[in-house]
Amino acid sequence: MRKAHDLIGLPVLTVESGKQIGQVKDLLLDPTWNIRGIVLETKHWFSSLRYIPWEDLIAAGEDAITIPNDSVIQELEQADGHQYALLEGSRKIKGLPIVTVGGQQLGMVEDVYLNLEWGTQIVGYELSEGFISDLKEGRRWLPMPESATKGEDAIIVPVHCTQELEELFVSKEE
């Protein structure tokens, strides 16, 4: 598994010209917990946000993301309105509490995980209970449940997720 956060900050290069057209600022997720695209960092205050649909990426490697050419870049306003951002905006995932249907809070979303082949499906959440708890006890990992509802103020998961939480080693450098 790899953290989705590993994509943030990677340079985006065109294969056609070898030119860097920006860096990854955020990820767009759909309601079925699939990555739908990457949001590019803007260089100007008044520029509109741009994104690249996931299917237009050639590769998402450890050191860079490659695209065929800059014609695949779209204005974020063209994206489907039912998408969420991982890190920023009013519909972001990071920082939302995960709460069971039974009302127990399991932690706050710190990151999401993808499979090793950089697939688009989210396979789990990295949860935090706060800075002090992270230092004392570490973070926890919750495998993606069969159902998870992203609400306005929380992500709701089945009650049995309480038993599926696993301890997660987090290095001190993060």
N, C-alpha and C positions, 0 to 999 in steps of 0.2 A: 504494500500500500504506500501511497505517497500523499503528502499533504497538498491540498489545492493551493495553499499559501506559497508553495514552492514556485508557482508560476508567476506570482506577483513580482514585478521588477525586471522580469526577463526581457531582453531586447527582442523586437519583432523585425525580422529581416526578410526582404524580398529575394526570392531565388533568381528572378529575372535580372536584377541589377546589382544584388548584393548590398543594397542600401538599407540602413536601419530607418524604419518609418516611425519608430516610437518604442515605448515600453508598456508592458502589461500593468494596468492600474487596478483592475478588478475583474471579476468573473460574473457572467450572467447565468442564472440558474432558472429552470422552469419549475412548474408546480409538481412535476414527477421526479424531481431531484436529479435532473440531468443538466450538465453544463451545455449551454446554448451558444456561448461566445465569450470573447475577451474584450474588455473595455481598454482602449488605449489612453495613455496619459496625454493630457493636452499641454501644449507648450505656450499657449497664449491665454490670457485671462478671459477674453471674450469669445474663444472658440467653442463651438458646440462639441459635445462628447461624441467620439467615434468608436465603433466596435467592429469586430470581425466575427462573423458566424463561425462556430466550431468546425462545421463541415468544409469551410474554405481554408483551414489550416493544412499545410503539408505535414508538419511535424511539430510536436511540443517536446523538445529535448531538454536535457538538464541545463544547458547553457544558453539556449535561444529558442525562439519560436520562428518557424519559417512559413511564409505564404508565397503563392506563385508571383503575384505582383500587387501593386497598390489599388487595383480596380476592385478588389474584394472588400475594401474598407467601406463601411456604411455609417450614416449618421445614426446616433443612438435613438433618435425619435422614430426611426423606421422599425425599431425592434418591437416585437410583440409586447403589449402592455401587461401581460401576465407573467413577466419574468421578474426575478429578484436579483439583487446584487449580493455578493458575498460580504464585502467590506463597507460600502458606503451607500448613502441615499436613504430615503424614507422607507424603502422596502428591503433593507439589508438583513442578512442572516446572522452575521457575527454579533454577539452580545445578547441575542434573544435567549430567554430561559427555555429549557426543555422541561415540560411538565407532563406527567402522566395523566390519563383520563381520570384517575383517582385523586388527582390534586397534589401529588408529590413532585417537587422540583428536583430534577436530577443534576442540574448545573446550567451554565451559560455556554452557548456555542462559541468556541474559540477558533475552530477551523473545521474543515470537512476533509474527508479522505477519498481518494480515487484509487482504482485498481492500478497495478504496476504498469500496465500497457497504456497509461494515460487515457483510459476510457472515459466516457462522459458521465457515467452513472456514479453518483455519490454512494460510497459503501459504508460510511460511518461518520460520526461526529466526534471531535475532540472537545471535551467539556472542562470548564474551569469552575471552581467555586470561589474564585477571588485570588488576589495576589498572595496573601499570607497562606491560604490553604494550598495554593500551588507550590509554594516553597516548602511547606511542612509535609504535605501528603502527595504532591504531584497531581497531575491532571488525570482524567478518566476518559475512556473511549467507549462509545456506544455504537455497536453495529447498527446499520440502517434497518429499522424495523419494517415489517410488511406494510405498515401505514404510518404516516407522519403528516400532520396537517400544519402548514405554516400559516399561522394566524397573524393578526395585526400586532399583538403584543407577546406572543409565545408560540412555540412549536409544541403541538400536542401529540403524544405517543401513547401506545397501549401500556397498561399497568405492568405487564410482565417485563417491560424494559428495565425495571428496577433490578431484576436478577441478572440481566445481560451486561451490566456495566463492568468494565475491566479497568484495572490500574494501568496507567500509561506512563512510561518513563519519559520525562522531558528534560533535556540537557539544560544546564545552568546558563548556557550562552544565549538561549532564546529570550 
